[in-house]
Amino acid sequence: MTGLDPSRAGYMFSRMEVVETLLDVDDEGRLQPALARRWEVSGDGLQWRFELASDRRFHDGSAVTPASVLACLQRAQARPGVLKLAQITAMRLDGAQLLVQLARPFSPLPYLFTHSSTQILAPSAFGPDGNVRSIIGSGRFAMAKLSLPQQFDVDRFAAHPDNAGSGPARRIEKARYISVSRAETRTLLVQSGQADMAFSLDPPSIRALQHSARAQLINTMLPRTTFIKLNAGHPWLADVRVRQAISLCIEREGIARALLRDPDLGATQLFPPSMRLWHDPALPSLRTDLAAARTLLDAAGWKIAADGIRRNAAGERFELSLTTFVDRPELPLIATALQEEMRQVGIAVRVVIGNSSDIPAGHRSGALQLALAARNFGNLPDPVATLLQDFGPAGGDWGAMGWDDRQVSSTLAGLADGRIDAAAQGTARAQVAAVLQQQLPVIPVVWYRQTCAVSRRINGASLDAFERSYRISQLQWT
């Protein structure tokens, strides 16, 4: 946990059901009420109206008022985050209703209000300087103890409407979240009975727990892709032939089989099958062809030198840095495999393992060359908003860098503002996927299957494909 601000670690408090947002989504990505009961949009698409619940309380006992909701959303709008995707010109109250005025129609707007960065905190959560000093939400669980940067404890909040009455005798009343970076450590915690759930397990951990007497494994495929983010503004990577050559040297199925123990996770395109509306089965698959990769690099002016590494006409050695991080245990392993695969076609790669924040920082400074990251396209349940964030004209921290395609930007904008009607949306999505497959502003490597170990002491565990919640309120002791 790098801090308390919703824009930094808010997702942890959402997943533990401590904080709430205006709206929620079900397993199919359909909008559901949360702190807003109902919502509607004007005929011209420029004004959204959200009717706020009137019976909700924060964990400090104070009422969730329209004014407190508005204050949090105005704060979120003033900071970098998803609300920047919509051209919001004003947010104001009309009695118990929140009115959001737009400069232009933006149909995914309600989905922005499901994001953890738009969570609603009590006025008492903020200090005199406006910064968050404590997490006081309105969710099913209340913060009991917080120890940055690694753990916090929560207790069930009796005043939440979903907690009315005594509830099932075996329901979970208390929980502790522990941030543990190493997958093997998470596995040991489950094996020893010190943890009841462990997420983001790597293949060795999965094998170790497959026949465990203490835990069972559950999994689901997420709308997430691990890809190489390239700085297409870099003089060497601006050439699409170079990007295509890097893609051609990647053994996706081999990486998925050897490192993830699941060959079906080799990414044949950017959007995985779990993104039903965006995955295009007719799109020619990404492939491995070392000879074609070498031919492209030759044509781009990169010739093999005596040491096996290519050089250009200026004598510059084709050497790049690949940045990744350990938050997801498979990333350093995949980075090492990519290092070797690119060496085979004459590109020297230095793997730099740091923090996840190094990637957006490198994007903003322009210093990033290559990065290996896992992007969850379900970060917002309507992928259009995320794709606008990643592949719009300015690119995105976790998307394109130094690359812009007018067709992609225009199509995504048309999907967002309603200019593309329902009958044409399938074709429009396929066109976006095709351009990204050909231009490769990011290079897909593998898709992702979330695997969680669940103690046999508890029942009712399920996985949220949108990773909004750990659903601890649904758990019961066996």
C-alpha positions as CSV (number, residue, x, y, z in Angstrom):
1,M,0.0,0.0,0.0
2,T,1.7,3.1,-1.2
3,G,-0.7,5.5,0.5
4,L,-4.3,6.2,1.4
5,D,-5.4,8.4,-1.5
6,P,-8.1,6.6,-3.7
7,S,-6.0,7.2,-6.8
8,R,-3.1,5.2,-5.3
9,A,-4.3,2.3,-3.2
10,G,-8.1,2.7,-3.4
11,Y,-8.6,-0.6,-5.1
12,M,-7.4,-2.5,-2.0
13,F,-10.1,-0.9,0.2
14,S,-12.7,-1.5,-2.5
15,R,-11.8,-5.2,-2.8
16,M,-12.1,-5.6,1.0
17,E,-15.6,-4.0,0.8
18,V,-14.6,-1.0,3.0
19,V,-15.5,1.7,0.5
20,E,-18.2,2.1,-2.0
21,T,-18.8,3.9,-5.3
22,L,-21.9,5.3,-6.9
23,L,-22.4,2.2,-9.0
24,D,-21.3,-1.4,-9.1
25,V,-21.4,-4.1,-11.8
26,D,-22.4,-7.8,-11.8
27,D,-20.4,-10.7,-13.2
28,E,-21.6,-9.8,-16.8
29,G,-20.4,-6.2,-16.4
30,R,-24.0,-4.8,-16.2
31,L,-24.4,-1.8,-14.0
32,Q,-25.9,-2.2,-10.5
33,P,-27.0,0.3,-7.9
34,A,-24.6,1.1,-5.0
35,L,-24.6,4.6,-3.4
36,A,-26.8,5.7,-6.4
37,R,-30.2,4.0,-6.7
38,R,-31.1,5.0,-10.2
39,W,-29.5,6.9,-13.1
40,E,-30.6,8.4,-16.4
41,V,-29.2,10.4,-19.3
42,S,-30.8,13.3,-21.2
43,G,-31.8,12.9,-24.8
44,D,-28.8,14.8,-26.1
45,G,-26.4,12.7,-23.9
46,L,-25.0,15.8,-22.2
47,Q,-26.5,15.5,-18.7
48,W,-26.6,12.5,-16.4
49,R,-28.7,12.4,-13.3
50,F,-27.9,10.0,-10.4
51,E,-30.5,9.6,-7.6
52,L,-28.5,9.0,-4.4
53,A,-29.5,6.6,-1.6
54,S,-30.8,8.4,1.5
55,D,-30.4,5.7,4.1
56,R,-26.6,5.1,4.1
57,R,-24.1,5.9,6.8
58,F,-20.3,6.1,7.0
59,H,-18.4,4.0,9.5
60,D,-18.0,7.0,11.8
61,G,-21.8,7.1,12.2
62,S,-22.3,10.2,10.0
63,A,-24.8,10.2,7.1
64,V,-23.8,9.7,3.5
65,T,-25.1,13.0,2.3
66,P,-25.3,14.3,-1.3
67,A,-22.8,17.0,-0.3
68,S,-20.3,14.4,0.9
69,V,-20.7,12.4,-2.3
70,L,-20.3,15.5,-4.5
71,A,-17.2,16.6,-2.6
72,C,-15.4,13.3,-3.1
73,L,-16.3,13.2,-6.8
74,Q,-15.1,16.8,-7.4
75,R,-11.9,15.9,-5.6
76,A,-11.5,12.8,-7.9
77,Q,-12.2,15.0,-11.0
78,A,-9.4,17.4,-10.0
79,R,-6.8,14.6,-9.8
80,P,-5.4,12.3,-12.6
81,G,-7.8,9.4,-13.0
82,V,-10.7,8.0,-15.0
83,L,-12.9,11.0,-14.7
84,K,-10.6,12.8,-17.0
85,L,-11.8,10.5,-19.8
86,A,-15.2,12.3,-19.9
87,Q,-15.3,15.9,-20.6
88,I,-17.2,16.9,-17.4
89,T,-18.0,20.6,-17.3
90,A,-19.9,20.6,-14.0
91,M,-21.1,18.4,-11.2
92,R,-23.8,19.8,-8.9
93,L,-26.7,18.7,-6.7
94,D,-30.4,18.9,-7.3
95,G,-31.8,17.9,-4.0
96,A,-30.9,14.2,-3.5
97,Q,-29.7,13.9,-7.1
98,L,-26.3,14.4,-8.6
99,L,-26.2,16.1,-11.9
100,V,-23.2,15.6,-14.2
101,Q,-22.9,17.9,-17.2
102,L,-20.7,16.9,-20.2
103,A,-19.2,18.9,-23.0
104,R,-20.0,16.0,-25.4
105,P,-21.8,12.7,-25.0
106,F,-19.9,9.9,-23.3
107,S,-21.9,6.7,-22.9
108,P,-19.4,4.9,-20.6
109,L,-19.8,7.6,-18.0
110,P,-21.6,5.5,-15.4
111,Y,-18.8,2.9,-15.6
112,L,-16.3,5.6,-14.5
113,F,-18.3,5.8,-11.3
114,T,-17.6,2.2,-10.5
115,H,-13.8,2.8,-10.4
116,S,-12.1,2.7,-7.0
117,S,-10.6,6.1,-7.6
118,T,-14.1,7.6,-7.4
119,Q,-14.8,5.9,-4.0
120,I,-16.8,8.0,-1.5
121,L,-15.2,8.7,1.9
122,A,-16.6,10.5,4.9
123,P,-15.7,14.2,5.5
124,S,-13.8,13.1,8.6
125,A,-11.5,11.0,6.4
126,F,-9.8,14.2,5.2
127,G,-7.3,16.4,7.0
128,P,-7.3,20.2,7.0
129,D,-5.0,20.1,3.9
130,G,-7.5,18.0,2.0
131,N,-5.4,14.8,2.0
132,V,-6.8,11.5,3.1
133,R,-5.7,10.7,6.6
134,S,-8.0,7.7,7.4
135,I,-10.2,5.3,5.5
136,I,-13.8,5.9,6.6
137,G,-16.1,4.5,4.0
138,S,-19.6,3.1,3.9
139,G,-19.1,-0.5,2.9
140,R,-20.0,-3.8,4.5
141,F,-16.7,-3.8,6.4
142,A,-15.2,-0.9,8.4
143,M,-11.5,-0.3,9.0
144,A,-10.4,-1.5,12.4
145,K,-6.6,-1.1,12.2
146,L,-4.3,0.1,9.5
147,S,-0.5,-0.6,9.3
148,L,1.1,0.9,6.2
149,P,2.5,-0.4,4.0
150,Q,1.5,-4.0,4.5
151,Q,-1.8,-4.8,6.3
152,F,-5.1,-3.6,7.6
153,D,-7.9,-5.2,9.6
154,V,-11.6,-4.8,9.0
155,D,-14.8,-5.6,11.0
156,R,-18.3,-6.1,9.6
157,F,-20.3,-2.9,9.7
158,A,-23.6,-3.5,11.4
159,A,-25.3,-0.4,10.0
160,H,-24.8,-1.4,6.3
161,P,-28.2,-2.4,4.8
162,D,-26.8,-5.7,3.6
163,N,-25.7,-6.6,7.1
164,A,-29.1,-6.0,8.7
165,G,-30.0,-8.5,11.4
166,S,-27.7,-11.1,12.9
167,G,-27.1,-12.8,9.6
168,P,-25.9,-16.4,9.1
169,A,-24.2,-17.7,12.2
170,R,-21.1,-18.7,10.3
171,R,-20.6,-15.5,8.3
172,I,-17.2,-13.8,8.4
173,E,-17.1,-11.0,10.9
174,K,-13.5,-9.9,10.8
175,A,-10.7,-10.1,8.2
176,R,-7.1,-9.0,7.6
177,Y,-5.6,-8.0,4.4
178,I,-1.8,-8.6,4.1
179,S,0.2,-7.4,1.2
180,V,2.8,-10.2,0.4
181,S,4.8,-9.7,-2.8
182,R,6.3,-13.2,-3.2
183,A,4.0,-15.9,-4.4
184,E,5.9,-18.6,-2.5
185,T,5.3,-16.7,0.7
186,R,1.6,-16.5,0.0
187,T,1.6,-20.2,-0.6
188,L,3.3,-21.0,2.7
189,L,0.8,-18.8,4.5
190,V,-2.0,-21.0,3.1
191,Q,-0.2,-24.2,3.7
192,S,0.4,-23.3,7.3
193,G,-3.2,-22.2,7.9
194,Q,-2.2,-18.6,8.5
195,A,-4.1,-17.3,5.4
196,D,-7.6,-18.4,4.3
197,M,-7.3,-16.9,0.8
198,A,-4.2,-16.2,-1.4
199,F,-4.5,-14.5,-4.8
200,S,-2.2,-14.3,-7.9
201,L,-0.5,-17.6,-7.5
202,D,2.3,-18.6,-9.8
203,P,2.6,-22.0,-11.4
204,P,4.9,-23.6,-8.7
205,S,2.5,-22.4,-6.1
206,I,-0.5,-23.8,-8.0
207,R,1.3,-27.2,-8.2
208,A,2.2,-27.2,-4.5
209,L,-1.4,-26.6,-3.6
210,Q,-3.2,-28.8,-6.1
211,H,-3.5,-31.7,-3.6
212,S,-3.5,-29.7,-0.4
213,A,-5.6,-30.9,2.5
214,R,-5.9,-27.3,3.7
215,A,-6.9,-25.5,0.6
216,Q,-8.6,-25.8,-2.8
217,L,-8.0,-23.8,-5.9
218,I,-10.5,-21.7,-7.9
219,N,-9.7,-19.8,-11.1
220,T,-11.2,-17.6,-13.8
221,M,-9.9,-16.1,-16.9
222,L,-9.6,-12.3,-16.6
223,P,-9.8,-9.6,-19.3
224,R,-6.1,-9.1,-18.7
225,T,-3.2,-9.3,-21.1
226,T,0.5,-9.3,-20.4
227,F,2.2,-7.3,-23.1
228,I,5.4,-5.4,-24.0
229,K,4.8,-1.7,-23.9
230,L,7.1,0.0,-26.4
231,N,8.2,3.6,-26.7
232,A,7.2,4.1,-30.3
233,G,8.6,7.6,-30.0
234,H,12.1,6.1,-29.6
235,P,14.0,6.5,-32.9
236,W,14.6,2.7,-33.1
237,L,11.1,1.6,-32.1
238,A,9.3,4.1,-34.3
239,D,9.8,1.8,-37.2
240,V,6.8,-0.6,-37.3
241,R,9.1,-3.2,-38.9
242,V,11.1,-3.3,-35.7
243,R,8.0,-3.7,-33.6
244,Q,6.8,-6.5,-35.8
245,A,10.1,-8.2,-35.7
246,I,10.1,-8.2,-31.9
247,S,6.6,-9.7,-32.0
248,L,7.7,-12.4,-34.4
249,C,10.5,-13.6,-32.2
250,I,8.2,-14.3,-29.2
251,E,7.3,-17.9,-28.4
252,R,4.0,-17.2,-26.8
253,E,2.7,-20.7,-26.5
254,G,6.1,-21.8,-25.2
255,I,6.2,-19.1,-22.6
256,A,2.6,-20.0,-21.6
257,R,3.4,-23.7,-21.4
258,A,6.7,-23.5,-19.6
259,L,6.1,-20.6,-17.2
260,L,2.4,-20.5,-16.7
261,R,1.8,-24.3,-17.3
262,D,-1.2,-23.4,-19.5
263,P,-0.5,-23.3,-23.3
264,D,-4.0,-21.8,-23.9
265,L,-2.8,-18.5,-22.4
266,G,-0.4,-17.7,-25.3
267,A,-1.9,-14.5,-26.6
268,T,-2.9,-14.7,-30.3
269,Q,-4.2,-11.1,-30.1
270,L,-4.4,-8.3,-27.6
271,F,-8.0,-9.0,-26.4
272,P,-8.5,-12.4,-24.7
273,P,-11.6,-14.6,-25.3
274,S,-13.0,-13.3,-21.9
275,M,-13.5,-10.0,-23.7
276,R,-16.4,-11.4,-25.7
277,L,-17.2,-8.3,-27.7
278,W,-13.6,-7.4,-28.5
279,H,-11.9,-10.7,-29.1
280,D,-12.0,-11.4,-32.9
281,P,-11.7,-15.1,-33.8
282,A,-11.3,-14.1,-37.5
283,L,-8.2,-12.0,-36.8
284,P,-5.0,-13.6,-38.1
285,S,-3.1,-14.8,-35.0
286,L,0.2,-13.4,-33.8
287,R,2.9,-16.0,-34.7
288,T,6.5,-16.9,-34.2
289,D,8.9,-16.7,-37.2
290,L,12.5,-16.0,-36.4
291,A,13.5,-15.9,-40.1
292,A,10.8,-13.3,-40.9
293,A,11.9,-11.3,-37.8
294,R,15.5,-11.2,-39.0
295,T,14.4,-10.2,-42.5
296,L,12.5,-7.2,-41.1
297,L,15.4,-6.1,-39.0
298,D,17.7,-6.3,-42.0
299,A,15.3,-4.2,-44.0
300,A,15.1,-1.6,-41.2
301,G,18.9,-1.2,-41.4
302,W,20.0,-3.3,-38.5
303,K,22.8,-5.6,-39.4
304,I,24.3,-8.4,-37.3
305,A,27.7,-7.6,-35.9
306,A,30.5,-10.0,-34.9
307,D,29.1,-10.3,-31.3
308,G,25.7,-11.4,-32.6
309,I,24.0,-8.1,-31.7
310,R,22.8,-5.8,-34.5
311,R,24.1,-2.3,-35.3
312,N,22.7,0.4,-37.5
313,A,24.5,2.6,-40.1
314,A,25.6,4.9,-37.3
315,G,27.3,2.0,-35.5
316,E,24.8,2.1,-32.6
317,R,24.4,-1.2,-30.8
318,F,20.7,-2.4,-30.7
319,E,20.5,-2.6,-26.9
320,L,17.3,-1.8,-25.0
321,S,16.1,-1.9,-21.3
322,L,13.0,-3.9,-20.4
323,T,11.4,-2.7,-17.2
324,T,9.1,-4.9,-15.1
325,F,8.2,-5.5,-11.5
326,V,7.6,-8.3,-9.0
327,D,4.0,-7.5,-8.0
328,R,2.9,-10.2,-10.4
329,P,5.3,-13.1,-9.9
330,E,5.3,-14.3,-13.5
331,L,6.5,-11.0,-14.9
332,P,10.3,-11.4,-14.1
333,L,10.2,-14.9,-15.5
334,I,8.5,-13.9,-18.7
335,A,11.0,-10.9,-19.0
336,T,13.9,-13.3,-18.8
337,A,12.4,-15.5,-21.6
338,L,11.8,-12.4,-23.8
339,Q,15.4,-11.3,-23.2
340,E,16.7,-14.6,-24.6
341,E,14.2,-14.6,-27.5
342,M,15.2,-11.1,-28.6
343,R,18.9,-12.0,-28.3
344,Q,18.3,-14.8,-30.9
345,V,17.4,-12.1,-33.5
346,G,20.2,-9.8,-32.5
347,I,18.6,-7.5,-30.0
348,A,20.4,-7.1,-26.6
349,V,17.9,-6.6,-23.7
350,R,18.7,-5.6,-20.2
351,V,16.0,-6.6,-17.8
352,V,15.3,-4.0,-15.0
353,I,13.2,-5.2,-12.1
354,G,11.8,-2.4,-10.0
355,N,8.4,-1.2,-8.8
356,S,5.2,-1.0,-10.8
357,S,5.3,2.8,-10.5
358,D,8.5,2.8,-12.6
359,I,6.4,2.2,-15.7
360,P,4.1,5.2,-15.6
361,A,7.0,7.3,-14.3
362,G,9.0,6.3,-17.4
363,H,6.1,7.0,-19.7
364,R,5.7,10.5,-18.4
365,S,9.4,11.3,-18.4
366,G,9.9,9.7,-21.9
367,A,12.8,7.6,-20.6
368,L,11.0,4.2,-20.9
369,Q,12.2,2.0,-23.8
370,L,10.4,-1.3,-23.2
371,A,8.2,-2.5,-20.3
372,L,6.5,-5.7,-19.5
373,A,3.2,-5.2,-17.7
374,A,-0.2,-6.9,-17.2
375,R,-3.1,-4.7,-18.2
376,N,-6.6,-5.4,-17.0
377,F,-9.0,-4.3,-19.6
378,G,-11.8,-4.9,-17.1
379,N,-10.4,-2.1,-14.9
380,L,-13.5,-0.3,-16.1
381,P,-16.2,-2.8,-16.9
382,D,-16.9,-1.0,-20.2
383,P,-13.5,-1.5,-22.1
384,V,-14.1,1.5,-24.3
385,A,-13.2,3.9,-21.5
386,T,-10.0,2.0,-20.7
387,L,-9.0,1.8,-24.4
388,L,-9.5,5.5,-24.8
389,Q,-7.2,5.9,-21.9
390,D,-4.6,3.6,-23.4
391,F,-4.8,4.3,-27.2
392,G,-6.2,7.8,-27.5
393,P,-4.2,10.6,-29.1
394,A,-1.9,11.0,-26.0
395,G,-1.5,7.3,-25.2
396,G,-1.6,6.2,-21.6
397,D,0.6,5.2,-18.7
398,W,-0.3,1.5,-19.3
399,G,-0.9,1.7,-23.0
400,A,0.6,3.3,-26.1
401,M,3.6,5.5,-25.8
402,G,4.7,7.8,-28.7
403,W,2.1,6.3,-31.0
404,D,-1.2,7.6,-32.3
405,D,-3.5,6.3,-35.0
406,R,-6.4,8.6,-36.1
407,Q,-8.6,5.7,-37.1
408,V,-8.3,4.1,-33.7
409,S,-8.8,7.3,-31.9
410,S,-11.8,8.3,-34.0
411,T,-13.4,4.9,-33.7
412,L,-13.0,4.7,-30.0
413,A,-14.4,8.2,-29.6
414,G,-17.4,7.2,-31.8
415,L,-18.1,4.2,-29.7
416,A,-17.9,6.4,-26.6
417,D,-20.1,9.3,-27.8
418,G,-22.8,7.2,-29.6
419,R,-21.9,8.3,-33.1
420,I,-21.4,4.7,-34.1
421,D,-24.8,3.0,-33.9
422,A,-25.4,-0.5,-32.4
423,A,-25.5,-2.2,-35.7
424,A,-22.0,-1.0,-36.7
425,Q,-20.3,-1.4,-33.3
426,G,-19.1,-5.0,-34.0
427,T,-17.3,-3.9,-37.2
428,A,-15.8,-0.9,-35.4
429,R,-14.4,-3.0,-32.6
430,A,-12.9,-5.4,-35.2
431,Q,-11.3,-2.5,-37.0
432,V,-9.6,-1.3,-33.8
433,A,-8.3,-4.8,-33.0
434,A,-6.9,-5.2,-36.5
435,V,-5.0,-1.9,-36.4
436,L,-3.5,-2.7,-33.0
437,Q,-2.5,-6.2,-34.3
438,Q,-0.7,-4.6,-37.3
439,Q,0.8,-1.5,-35.7
440,L,1.7,-3.2,-32.4
441,P,2.0,-0.1,-30.1
442,V,2.0,-2.8,-27.5
443,I,3.0,-6.4,-28.2
444,P,0.7,-9.1,-26.6
445,V,2.6,-12.0,-24.9
446,V,0.2,-14.0,-22.7
447,W,-3.4,-13.8,-21.3
448,Y,-4.1,-14.3,-17.7
449,R,-6.0,-16.7,-15.5
450,Q,-6.5,-15.6,-11.9
451,T,-6.0,-18.5,-9.5
452,C,-6.8,-18.3,-5.8
453,A,-6.2,-20.7,-3.0
454,V,-9.1,-21.0,-0.6
455,S,-9.0,-22.6,2.8
456,R,-11.2,-25.6,3.3
457,R,-12.4,-23.8,6.5
458,I,-14.6,-21.5,4.4
459,N,-17.4,-21.8,1.9
460,G,-18.9,-19.5,-0.7
461,A,-15.7,-18.2,-2.3
462,S,-15.9,-16.9,-5.9
463,L,-13.8,-14.8,-8.1
464,D,-14.7,-11.4,-9.6
465,A,-13.5,-11.2,-13.2
466,F,-13.4,-7.4,-12.9
467,E,-11.3,-7.7,-9.7
468,R,-13.5,-5.2,-7.8
469,S,-14.1,-7.3,-4.8
470,Y,-12.8,-10.3,-2.8
471,R,-16.4,-10.9,-1.8
472,I,-15.5,-11.6,1.8
473,S,-19.1,-10.7,2.8
474,Q,-20.3,-13.8,1.0
475,L,-18.0,-16.2,2.8
476,Q,-19.0,-18.5,5.7
477,W,-17.1,-20.7,8.0
478,T,-17.6,-24.4,7.2
